[in-house]
Amino acid sequence: MVEFERHTLKNGLQLIFNKDKTTPIVAFNVLYDVGSKDEEPGKTGFAHLFEHLMFGGSVNIPSFDTPLQAVGGENNAFTSTDITNYYITLPKENVETAFWLESDRMLRLAFSDKSLEVQRSVVIEEFKQMYLNQPYGDVYLLLRPLAYKTHPYRWATIGEKIEHIEEASMEDVKAFFDKHYFPGNATLAISGDLEFEEVIRLTEKWFGDIPEQKKRVRNLPLEPVQTKERTLEVERDVPLNALYFAYHMPPRIHEDYYAVDLLSDILSRGDSSRFYERLLKGTESFVEINAYISGDTEAGLFIVSAKLSEGVTFENAEKLIEEELRNIIENKIAEEELQKVKNKAESTYEFGKTSALNKAMGLAISSLLKEPELFNYEFELYEKVTTSDIQRVAKALLRKENRSKLIYKAKKNVG
């Protein structure tokens, strides 16, 4: 059980604090309720661009890293479809430096032309290296718009097109900051050997004067139910043919989310999983095969990805995968098989509560999803999943009409 206390500032900033006496390091996590789903068509990639811009200097602090490194601190950030998360770890005696740095960039970024050009160049280079020039790098640039036709999940976090970042103006950037970066759209979660009263005092001191702003109400378009299989075939300069299936699945806080997550583990988590035993090792038709979920807050994707062995056709590979999926639909799994993946999930869950940073981050994310308490009881939702639930969600999800199929052909190895 991770104990925590809460405090809300008048400007809307949510504070969550966990006292951790086991470490001299404090984890300082600021989560903003903005992700790539909040971007406008034609102006995508902005949430990720801001992950970089937030380190380019704020109105009173020209360099974010320099003062932090001077007090023994480290920092990083990540962006997803749903959130942008910034975190700092530093010695507890220097914790006020984190308050100073994070509050100043929440107040206002410097918005210099130089910073925008530098960070724009960094993101463009990342787009090229990770998505355009890397083998299989463009898979999700292709798979997301194949699976989603209406919802903004249809573009990847990096953006739909590199041109959207190239053409981002200073006016666009400032508008995005003003819309999403303010106290009421953020959660500050802190874990460390501090006193709650002192944490409240420092939070009020550094964040309390930042102006209040009304939190927007999202009105994202709902994705229509998919009624027919969609297929896209591409050819790329890659070493092996690959095949991808994407099935629509329930959102993050839906009760069936946990059964679907465990279903993916049954299929491909570890050397005793079904895909490994029966397809990878059993048929030698695949060099690699996995099942996993996108983990999005709203209705996400259950994905099967496979790289084919030399000489194996797409038709045969698809047949083998479909046979394995049909098996789990038609035949209820054994209790022992379900318990095995639950044990692995519990191990991961418990390990995630051992570090101050994991606790701060977990409490912030849980708070945004539903409530901070979710961080403590979420594994109970996995524990409640039955073998009948696994069969039921498999039947509901793993249908051809709910599937988007990407056939990814290797130029020198066309199946």
Secondary structure as GFF3:
##gff-version 3
##sequence-region A 1 415
A	DSSP	beta_strand	5	8	.	.	.	ID=ss1
A	DSSP	beta_strand	14	19	.	.	.	ID=ss2
A	DSSP	beta_strand	25	32	.	.	.	ID=ss3
A	DSSP	three_ten_helix	36	38	.	.	.	ID=ss4
A	DSSP	alpha_helix	46	53	.	.	.	ID=ss5
A	DSSP	alpha_helix	65	70	.	.	.	ID=ss6
A	DSSP	beta_strand	74	79	.	.	.	ID=ss7
A	DSSP	beta_strand	84	91	.	.	.	ID=ss8
A	DSSP	three_ten_helix	92	94	.	.	.	ID=ss9
A	DSSP	alpha_helix	95	107	.	.	.	ID=ss10
A	DSSP	alpha_helix	113	126	.	.	.	ID=ss11
A	DSSP	pi_helix	127	132	.	.	.	ID=ss12
A	DSSP	alpha_helix	139	147	.	.	.	ID=ss13
A	DSSP	three_ten_helix	152	154	.	.	.	ID=ss14
A	DSSP	alpha_helix	162	166	.	.	.	ID=ss15
A	DSSP	alpha_helix	170	180	.	.	.	ID=ss16
A	DSSP	three_ten_helix	183	185	.	.	.	ID=ss17
A	DSSP	beta_strand	186	192	.	.	.	ID=ss18
A	DSSP	alpha_helix	196	207	.	.	.	ID=ss19
A	DSSP	beta_strand	230	236	.	.	.	ID=ss20
A	DSSP	beta_strand	242	248	.	.	.	ID=ss21
A	DSSP	alpha_helix	257	268	.	.	.	ID=ss22
A	DSSP	alpha_helix	274	274	.	.	.	ID=ss23
A	DSSP	pi_helix	275	280	.	.	.	ID=ss24
A	DSSP	beta_strand	286	293	.	.	.	ID=ss25
A	DSSP	beta_strand	301	308	.	.	.	ID=ss26
A	DSSP	alpha_helix	314	330	.	.	.	ID=ss27
A	DSSP	alpha_helix	335	351	.	.	.	ID=ss28
A	DSSP	alpha_helix	356	369	.	.	.	ID=ss29
A	DSSP	alpha_helix	374	383	.	.	.	ID=ss30
A	DSSP	alpha_helix	387	397	.	.	.	ID=ss31
A	DSSP	three_ten_helix	400	402	.	.	.	ID=ss32
A	DSSP	beta_strand	403	410	.	.	.	ID=ss33
###
